[in-house]
Amino acid sequence: TTGKVRELLGLEHNIFNRNIIIIDDIVDTGKTLDHIMEDFKALGAKSIEVMTLFYKPGANDHSLPLKYVGFDISNDFVVGYGMDYNGYGRNLKDIYKISS
């Protein structure tokens, strides 16, 4: 993680006065999610709720309003089920903790 948020794709739809649910795989520091939520607020979203499969409360640097959380996990790096480490592990059918 570089600590900087890069926007790769822009939002193609008007979200003014719309109720938004952001679905995320994992929330750790919260920096990216905080950035997205600020952008959506600036675009006039009526409400924003967040759903995440995994949440790392020990790593979170922001006060994020997480409405739906699948599992709280420790501050370890995990791969699988779409999450990767330098491009590896994304296609694993289960979730694995990277051991150092």
C-alpha positions as CSV (number, residue, x, y, z in Angstrom):
1,T,0.0,0.0,0.0
2,T,1.4,3.4,-1.0
3,G,-0.9,5.4,1.2
4,K,-2.1,7.4,-1.9
5,V,-5.5,6.9,-3.6
6,R,-5.3,6.6,-7.4
7,E,-8.5,6.9,-9.3
8,L,-8.4,4.4,-12.2
9,L,-12.0,4.7,-13.5
10,G,-14.4,7.6,-13.1
11,L,-18.0,7.4,-12.1
12,E,-20.2,7.2,-15.3
13,H,-23.6,7.7,-13.6
14,N,-25.2,10.7,-12.0
15,I,-25.7,9.9,-8.3
16,F,-27.2,13.2,-7.3
17,N,-30.0,12.6,-4.7
18,R,-29.5,8.8,-4.9
19,N,-29.1,6.4,-2.1
20,I,-25.7,4.6,-2.5
21,I,-24.5,1.3,-1.1
22,I,-20.7,0.8,-1.5
23,I,-19.7,-2.9,-1.4
24,D,-16.1,-3.6,-0.6
25,D,-14.1,-6.7,-0.1
26,I,-12.0,-5.5,2.8
27,V,-11.6,-2.3,4.9
28,D,-8.3,-1.9,6.6
29,T,-6.9,1.7,6.9
30,G,-10.1,3.1,5.4
31,K,-8.2,5.7,3.3
32,T,-9.6,4.6,-0.1
33,L,-13.2,4.2,1.3
34,D,-13.0,7.6,3.0
35,H,-11.8,9.2,-0.3
36,I,-14.7,7.5,-2.3
37,M,-17.3,8.6,0.3
38,E,-16.1,12.2,0.2
39,D,-16.3,12.2,-3.6
40,F,-19.8,10.7,-3.5
41,K,-20.9,13.3,-1.0
42,A,-19.5,16.1,-3.2
43,L,-21.5,14.6,-6.1
44,G,-24.7,15.0,-4.1
45,A,-25.5,11.5,-2.9
46,K,-28.6,11.4,-0.8
47,S,-27.2,8.7,1.5
48,I,-24.1,6.4,1.6
49,E,-24.0,3.1,3.3
50,V,-21.0,0.6,3.3
51,M,-21.0,-3.1,3.2
52,T,-17.7,-5.1,3.6
53,L,-16.9,-8.7,3.8
54,F,-13.8,-8.2,6.0
55,Y,-13.0,-5.4,8.4
56,K,-9.7,-4.8,10.2
57,P,-10.6,-2.6,13.2
58,G,-6.9,-2.6,14.3
59,A,-5.8,-0.9,11.1
60,N,-8.6,1.6,10.6
61,D,-7.4,5.2,10.7
62,H,-10.8,6.8,9.8
63,S,-14.2,6.8,11.5
64,L,-16.2,5.1,8.8
65,P,-19.8,4.3,9.1
66,L,-19.8,0.6,8.2
67,K,-23.4,-0.5,8.1
68,Y,-22.8,-4.2,7.2
69,V,-19.7,-6.2,8.2
70,G,-19.2,-9.9,7.4
71,F,-16.2,-10.6,9.6
72,D,-13.8,-8.6,11.8
73,I,-10.3,-9.9,11.2
74,S,-6.9,-9.2,12.7
75,N,-4.5,-6.9,11.0
76,D,-3.0,-9.6,8.8
77,F,-2.7,-9.6,5.0
78,V,-5.2,-12.0,3.4
79,V,-5.5,-13.4,-0.2
80,G,-8.0,-15.3,-2.1
81,Y,-11.5,-14.9,-3.3
82,G,-10.6,-11.9,-5.4
83,M,-8.0,-10.4,-3.0
84,D,-4.4,-10.6,-4.0
85,Y,-0.8,-9.8,-3.0
86,N,1.2,-8.3,-5.9
87,G,-1.1,-10.1,-8.3
88,Y,-0.8,-13.5,-6.6
89,G,-3.6,-15.4,-4.9
90,R,-6.6,-13.6,-6.4
91,N,-8.1,-16.7,-7.9
92,L,-7.9,-18.9,-4.8
93,K,-11.3,-20.2,-3.8
94,D,-10.7,-19.8,-0.1
95,I,-9.2,-17.0,2.1
96,Y,-5.7,-17.4,3.3
97,K,-3.5,-15.3,5.7
98,I,-0.1,-14.5,4.4
99,S,2.5,-15.6,7.0
100,S,5.8,-13.8,7.3
